[in-house]
């Protein structure tokens, strides 16, 4: 964070100083909410959670070097006390962002936010110092904490914005006003919470509504291939740039294909030129993500060749998203267990099939959460798709939704042991331990709440004789 005195911080957040011997003492380090991350010059933000009260760690963080605590009550060590810690954190982030004057790029969408954010950051940091959201810290706490890591040297700030309902993205944009906004897609993720795709589109479109007008440099990067996203052009005064495979897209992909290893390759076309891209990431769904990143980079002055080189060299920065690891015996494990929705599940299955040409393929799948009334139909559709794609083995893990995955496969024509339902992750590990053969490719994917990453972890723990060791 930029250097601020405790007196300045108290004024910005409307707080009261307690037990502070020197109001001119400066915060020169990071703003943290985890006491283990506190260090010299830091500011510790004390939240009261369901299980842990951050105020209880006040003395510990000051001993570790924190200058003060930002909390809701006095704690016997230097503290700035406010009525609402979350609101104070947001106010501090807004102050720092406005003072820095960095170019802020915000993105949202039903699927692919984190992967696209990672791509945008990897492309832009070739041009200038870039700060971006770590992992999926995209809510009312994670976003301001990320913004506060920016310094005087930061040229670009790339922030992922999530939403659980109408008004959430509008609030995040008030904390960190974006200059460039990217909307990736409107899909089925969280449809149960929102109540329908139109409501999701309404919420996601709050991002483009928050952008400055075109004459002030505002730019809305919209997916030309998604009608609900493309329609958001009418909701903004910013310049509109379309990306996608549509011929009408300003930044588009042509000649899209997957390599024999399942990595996307395409010709990137921008208003300033064209260049070829072959990505290190896995799955055709990354083409759309790459085009979004390319549109941002083009708007910020990078050439087609520069963008293509950066996209071709970009890797995965966030865990459990199409992580591909090959065991010593040749079994390939694809850990995509961070989250799942119908769109990402189908894309992962297609990537699995592309990677597994001439090899046995396993899809170890679990529940896709928060789909509301569409849940059973969507699980049925994924099971059917696995059969249509000729996935060798489907292992559906868990309760009712997993049963519908397996039933969908059965009704589509799965027979014998091509699809099976197991009760939990350990049962899946036991099955795979007994049946995997060298050269097999295994995809593991479900919503985060299912915890199927434990299956991928177990598969990669090999014993002395190469057998899978289950945790």
C-alpha positions in Angstrom: 0.0 0.0 0.0 1.0 3.6 -0.4 2.4 5.1 2.8 -0.3 6.7 5.0 -0.2 8.0 8.6 -2.6 6.6 11.2 -4.1 10.1 11.4 -4.8 10.1 7.6 -6.3 6.6 7.8 -8.6 7.6 10.7 -9.8 10.6 8.7 -10.5 8.6 5.6 -12.4 5.9 7.4 -14.1 8.1 9.9 -12.5 6.3 12.8 -11.5 7.1 16.3 -7.9 6.6 17.4 -7.3 4.6 20.6 -4.1 3.8 22.4 -2.1 5.5 19.6 0.9 7.4 21.1 1.9 8.9 17.8 -0.8 9.7 15.2 2.0 10.4 12.6 3.1 6.8 12.7 2.9 5.4 9.2 1.6 2.3 7.7 4.2 1.3 5.1 3.4 -2.4 4.7 0.3 -4.4 3.6 -3.2 -4.3 4.9 -4.1 -7.8 6.1 -7.0 -9.6 7.7 -5.0 -12.8 8.6 -3.0 -12.3 11.7 -0.3 -14.7 10.3 0.4 -12.2 7.5 1.0 -9.3 9.8 4.5 -7.9 9.7 6.5 -4.7 10.1 4.6 -1.6 8.9 1.3 -3.5 8.3 -2.3 -2.6 9.2 -4.4 -5.4 10.6 -8.1 -5.4 9.9 -10.0 -7.2 12.7 -13.3 -8.9 11.6 -15.6 -10.7 13.9 -16.4 -14.1 12.2 -18.6 -17.0 13.2 -15.7 -18.9 14.8 -12.9 -16.4 15.1 -12.8 -12.8 16.4 -9.9 -10.9 14.8 -9.7 -8.5 17.8 -8.4 -11.4 19.9 -5.2 -11.3 17.9 -4.5 -7.6 18.3 -1.6 -7.9 20.7 0.0 -10.7 18.6 -0.1 -8.6 15.3 1.4 -5.5 17.0 4.1 -7.7 18.4 4.8 -8.9 14.9 5.2 -5.3 13.7 1.8 -4.1 12.7 1.4 -0.4 13.2 -2.2 -0.6 14.3 -5.5 -2.5 14.2 -8.6 -1.4 12.3 -11.4 -2.8 14.3 -14.8 -2.2 15.9 -13.7 -1.8 19.5 -10.6 -0.8 21.5 -8.1 -3.6 22.0 -5.4 -2.2 24.3 -2.9 -1.6 21.5 -2.9 1.1 18.8 -6.2 0.9 17.0 -8.5 2.9 14.8 -12.1 2.1 15.9 -15.0 2.3 13.5 -18.7 1.3 13.5 -18.4 -0.9 10.4 -15.1 -2.5 9.6 -16.1 -3.7 6.1 -17.3 -0.2 5.2 -14.1 1.3 6.6 -11.9 -1.1 4.6 -13.8 -0.2 1.4 -13.4 3.6 2.1 -9.7 3.1 2.5 -9.4 1.2 -0.8 -11.4 3.9 -2.6 -9.2 6.6 -1.2 -6.0 4.8 -2.2 -7.2 3.9 -5.7 -8.3 7.5 -6.5 -5.0 8.9 -5.1 -2.9 6.5 -7.2 -4.7 7.1 -10.5 -3.9 3.6 -11.9 -5.8 2.2 -14.8 -8.4 -0.1 -13.2 -9.6 -3.1 -15.2 -12.6 -5.0 -13.7 -14.2 -8.1 -14.9 -17.2 -10.3 -14.1 -19.1 -13.2 -15.6 -20.7 -16.5 -14.7 -17.7 -18.6 -15.6 -14.0 -18.1 -16.3 -13.5 -15.0 -14.2 -10.4 -16.1 -12.4 -8.7 -17.7 -15.4 -9.4 -14.6 -17.5 -8.2 -12.3 -14.7 -5.0 -14.3 -14.6 -4.6 -14.0 -18.3 -5.2 -10.2 -18.4 -2.6 -9.7 -15.6 0.0 -11.9 -17.3 -0.4 -9.9 -20.6 -0.5 -6.5 -19.0 2.5 -6.9 -16.8 4.6 -7.3 -19.9 3.8 -3.6 -20.5 3.9 -2.1 -17.0 3.7 -3.1 -13.3 0.4 -4.8 -12.6 -1.5 -5.8 -9.5 -4.3 -8.3 -9.7 -6.7 -10.3 -7.5 -5.1 -13.4 -6.0 -7.2 -16.5 -6.5 -10.9 -15.6 -6.3 -10.8 -12.8 -3.8 -13.6 -11.0 -5.5 -16.1 -10.0 -2.8 -16.6 -7.0 -0.5 -13.5 -7.9 1.5 -11.2 -9.5 -0.9 -11.5 -6.8 -3.6 -10.5 -3.9 -1.4 -7.7 -5.9 0.2 -6.3 -6.5 -3.3 -6.7 -2.9 -4.3 -4.7 -1.9 -1.2 -1.7 -3.8 -2.4 -1.2 -1.3 -5.2 1.7 1.1 -4.9 2.9 4.3 -6.6 4.6 2.1 -9.2 1.4 0.2 -10.1 0.2 1.1 -13.6 -2.6 -1.5 -14.0 -4.9 -2.8 -11.3 -6.9 -5.9 -12.5 -9.9 -6.8 -10.2 -12.3 -9.8 -10.4 -15.8 -8.9 -9.3 -18.2 -11.5 -8.0 -21.9 -11.1 -7.2 -24.6 -13.0 -5.3 -27.4 -10.7 -6.2 -28.5 -7.4 -7.7 -26.5 -4.4 -6.4 -23.3 -6.3 -5.4 -21.2 -5.3 -8.4 -22.5 -1.7 -8.2 -21.2 -1.6 -4.7 -17.8 -3.0 -5.7 -17.5 -0.5 -8.5 -18.1 2.3 -6.0 -15.2 1.0 -3.9 -12.8 0.7 -6.9 -14.2 2.6 -9.9 -13.1 0.9 -13.1 -12.0 2.5 -16.3 -12.2 -0.7 -18.3 -15.0 -3.3 -17.6 -15.1 -6.8 -19.0 -18.2 -9.0 -19.0 -17.4 -12.6 -20.0 -20.7 -14.4 -20.1 -24.1 -15.0 -18.5 -24.5 -18.7 -17.6 -26.0 -21.0 -15.1 -23.7 -20.4 -12.2 -25.6 -19.2 -9.1 -28.9 -19.2 -11.1 -30.6 -20.6 -8.0 -29.6 -17.5 -6.0 -30.5 -15.0 -8.7 -33.7 -16.6 -9.9 -32.9 -16.7 -13.7 -30.4 -15.7 -16.4 -32.1 -12.3 -16.9 -31.5 -11.4 -13.3 -27.9 -12.6 -13.6 -27.5 -10.3 -16.7 -29.0 -7.4 -14.8 -26.4 -7.9 -12.0 -23.4 -8.4 -14.2 -24.3 -5.4 -16.3 -23.9 -3.1 -13.3 -20.2 -3.2 -14.3 -20.7 -1.5 -17.6 -23.1 1.0 -16.1 -20.3 2.1 -13.7 -17.8 2.9 -16.5 -16.9 6.5 -17.4 -18.0 7.7 -20.8 -15.9 7.0 -23.9 -14.6 10.6 -24.0 -13.1 10.0 -20.6 -11.5 6.7 -21.6 -14.2 4.3 -20.4 -14.2 1.0 -22.3 -16.7 -1.9 -22.1 -15.3 -5.2 -23.3 -18.3 -7.5 -24.1 -18.6 -11.0 -25.4 -20.1 -10.9 -28.9 -21.0 -14.6 -28.7 -23.3 -14.2 -25.7 -26.5 -12.4 -26.6 -27.2 -11.3 -23.0 -23.8 -9.8 -22.7 -23.8 -8.2 -26.1 -27.1 -6.5 -25.2 -25.3 -4.7 -22.3 -23.8 -2.3 -24.9 -27.0 -0.2 -24.5 -26.4 0.1 -20.8 -23.1 2.0 -21.0 -21.7 5.4 -22.2 -18.3 3.8 -22.5 -16.7 2.8 -25.8 -17.8 -0.8 -26.6 -15.3 -3.4 -27.8 -16.7 -6.8 -28.8 -14.6 -10.0 -28.5 -15.5 -13.6 -29.6 -15.5 -15.9 -32.6 -18.3 -13.9 -34.3 -17.3 -12.2 -37.5 -18.6 -8.9 -36.0 -16.2 -9.1 -33.0 -13.5 -6.4 -32.9 -11.1 -8.9 -31.3 -11.8 -12.4 -32.6 -10.4 -15.9 -33.1 -10.3 -17.7 -36.3 -9.2 -21.3 -37.2 -9.7 -22.5 -33.6 -8.5 -26.0 -32.8 -7.2 -28.1 -30.0 -3.7 -29.6 -30.2 -3.2 -33.3 -29.5 -2.6 -32.4 -25.9 -5.8 -30.4 -25.6 -4.4 -26.9 -25.7 -6.2 -24.3 -27.8 -4.6 -22.8 -30.9 -6.1 -20.0 -33.0 -5.4 -17.0 -35.1 -5.9 -13.8 -33.1 -7.3 -10.8 -35.0 -7.4 -7.3 -33.6 -8.0 -3.9 -35.2 -4.2 -3.4 -35.3 -3.3 -6.8 -36.9 -3.3 -10.6 -36.6 -1.0 -13.1 -35.0 -1.1 -16.8 -34.1 -1.6 -18.1 -30.6 -1.0 -21.6 -29.1 -1.8 -21.6 -25.4 -0.3 -23.6 -22.5 -3.7 -23.9 -20.8 -6.0 -26.7 -21.5 -9.5 -26.6 -23.0 -11.2 -24.7 -25.8 -13.1 -22.5 -23.3 -9.8 -20.6 -22.8 -10.1 -19.2 -26.3 -12.9 -16.9 -25.1 -10.9 -16.0 -22.0 -7.9 -15.2 -24.1 -9.9 -13.0 -26.4 -11.2 -11.0 -23.5 -7.6 -10.5 -22.3 -6.5 -9.6 -25.8 -9.3 -6.9 -26.1 -8.1 -5.3 -22.9 -4.5 -5.3 -24.0 -5.4 -3.9 -27.4 -7.4 -1.1 -25.8 -4.3 -0.3 -23.7 -2.0 -0.1 -26.7 -0.4 -3.5 -27.1 0.2 -4.9 -30.6 -1.3 -8.1 -31.9 2.2 -9.8 -31.9 2.8 -8.6 -28.3 -0.5 -9.9 -27.1 -0.2 -13.3 -28.9 3.3 -13.9 -27.5 2.0 -13.1 -24.0 -1.0 -15.4 -24.3 1.1 -18.2 -25.7 3.4 -18.0 -22.7 0.8 -17.5 -20.0 0.2 -20.2 -17.5 -2.3 -21.1 -14.8 -1.8 -18.9 -11.7 -4.7 -20.2 -9.6 -4.9 -23.8 -8.2 -7.3 -26.5 -9.1 -8.2 -25.0 -12.5 -7.4 -27.5 -15.2 -4.1 -28.4 -13.4 -2.5 -31.2 -15.5 0.0 -33.5 -13.8 1.4 -36.7 -15.2 2.3 -39.5 -12.8 5.5 -41.6 -13.2 3.3 -44.4 -14.6 1.9 -42.2 -17.4 -1.5 -41.6 -15.8 -2.5 -37.9 -16.4 -4.5 -36.2 -13.6 -6.5 -33.1 -14.5 -7.5 -31.3 -11.3 -10.3 -28.9 -12.2 -12.0 -29.2 -8.8 -12.1 -25.6 -7.7 -15.6 -25.1 -9.0 -18.2 -26.2 -11.5 -21.2 -25.0 -13.4 -22.8 -26.5 -16.6 -20.8 -24.4 -19.0 -17.4 -25.2 -17.4 -18.3 -28.8 -16.8 -19.0 -29.3 -20.5 -15.9 -27.4 -21.5 -13.8 -29.6 -19.2 -15.2 -32.8 -20.7 -14.4 -31.7 -24.2 -10.8 -30.9 -23.1 -10.6 -34.3 -21.5 -11.5 -36.0 -24.7 -9.1 -33.9 -26.7 -6.3 -34.8 -24.3 -7.2 -38.5 -24.3 -7.0 -39.3 -28.0 -6.0 -43.0 -28.1 -6.1 -43.3 -24.3 -8.7 -44.3 -21.8 -10.5 -41.2 -20.3 -12.1 -41.0 -16.8 -14.5 -38.2 -15.8 -14.8 -38.1 -12.0 -17.6 -35.6 -11.5 -19.6 -34.3 -8.6 -22.4 -31.9 -7.8 -22.8 -28.5 -9.5 -24.1 -26.3 -6.7 -26.6 -23.3 -6.8 -28.5 -24.3 -9.9 -31.9 -24.1 -8.3 -34.8 -25.7 -10.2 -32.5 -26.5 -13.1 -30.2 -28.7 -11.0 -31.4 -32.1 -12.0 -31.8 -31.3 -15.6 -28.3 -29.8 -15.9 -26.7 -32.8 -14.2 -28.6 -35.2 -16.5 -27.3 -33.2 -19.5 -23.7 -33.4 -18.3 -24.0 -37.2 -17.9 -25.5 -37.5 -21.4 -22.7 -35.3 -22.9 -20.0 -37.6 -21.4 -21.5 -40.5 -23.3 -21.8 -38.5 -26.6 -18.2 -37.4 -26.3 -17.3 -41.1 -25.8 -15.6 -40.6 -22.4 -14.4 -44.1 -21.4 -15.5 -44.0 -17.8 -17.8 -41.7 -15.8 -17.6 -41.8 -12.0 -20.4 -39.8 -10.4 -19.5 -38.9 -6.8 -22.0 -37.9 -4.1 -25.7 -37.7 -3.5 -28.8 -36.9 -5.5 -27.2 -34.7 -8.2 -24.5 -37.2 -8.8 -27.1 -39.9 -9.2 -28.7 -37.8 -11.9 -25.3 -37.5 -13.6 -25.0 -41.2 -13.7 -28.7 -41.7 -14.8 -28.2 -39.2 -17.6 -25.3 -41.3 -18.9 -27.3 -44.5 -18.5 -30.3 -43.1 -20.4 -28.0 -41.8 -23.2 -26.6 -45.3 -23.8 -24.0 -46.0 -21.2 -23.8 -49.7 -20.5 -21.9 -52.1 -18.3 -19.4 -50.3 -16.2 -18.9 -47.3 -18.4 -20.7 -45.2 -15.8 -20.9 -45.7 -12.1 -22.2 -43.9 -9.0 -20.2 -43.9 -5.8 -21.0 -42.4 -2.4 -18.0 -40.2 -1.7 -14.5 -39.2 -2.6 -12.9 -42.1 -0.8 -15.0 -44.5 -2.7 -13.9 -42.9 -6.0 -10.3 -43.2 -4.9 -10.7 -46.8 -4.1 -12.3 -47.5 -7.5 -9.6 -45.7 -9.4 -6.9 -47.3 -7.4 -8.1 -50.7 -8.5 -8.8 -49.9 -12.2 -6.5 -47.2 -13.5 -4.0 -48.3 -16.1 -0.8 -46.5 -17.3 -1.6 -43.9 -19.8 -5.2 -43.2 -18.6 -6.4 -39.5 -18.3 -8.5 -38.6 -15.3 -10.6 -35.4 -15.0 -11.7 -34.4 -11.5 -14.4 -31.7 -11.3 -17.2 -30.5 -9.1 -18.3 -27.4 -7.2 -16.0 -26.3 -4.5 -18.2 -27.5 -1.7 -17.8 -31.1 -2.8 -14.1 -31.1 -2.1 -13.1 -33.4 -4.9 -9.6 -32.0 -5.0 -8.9 -34.7 -2.5 -9.4 -37.3 -5.2 -6.8 -35.6 -7.4 -4.4 -35.3 -4.5 -4.8 -39.0 -3.6 -4.2 -40.0 -7.2 -1.0 -38.1 -7.3 0.4 -39.7 -4.2 2.0 -42.9 -5.5 3.5 -45.5 -3.3 6.9 -47.1 -3.7 5.5 -49.6 -6.2 3.4 -47.0 -8.1 0.0 -47.8 -6.4 -2.2 -44.9 -5.6 -2.1 -44.0 -1.9 -5.4 -42.7 -0.6 -5.5 -40.2 2.2 
